[in-house]
Amino acid sequence: MKKVFGLVIAGGLLASVSVGYAAVSNDCSYDDNGNFHSNGQVYAYGTMQDARTCAAKGLLPDVVLDRLGMFGDSDLAADIKLLNAKAKAEAEAKVK
């Protein structure tokens, strides 16, 4: 009985870790809620460089785009937003 209970708990933990991991793309460390994931930790915010890395691939979530420049350089935020839009457009053009 204890072994079965232990396996159920272990299975539940594995499933919850898998779901959390699936929410983050391999190419972008932000999830859809705008949380930044790094080394198994979840942070409310990443850096502008983290945002730029995702934006270069067109993967920066809208929630992150909306808050860019709130705490930092608004010119850099504008550049990152433009970079993200350009990368998204290029990716969509490849699909068509």
Secondary structure as UniProt FT lines:
FT   HELIX           2..22
FT   TURN            32..33
FT   STRAND          36..38
FT   TURN            39..40
FT   STRAND          41..43
FT   HELIX           48..55
FT   TURN            56..58
FT   HELIX           62..67
FT   TURN            68..69
FT   HELIX           74..95
//
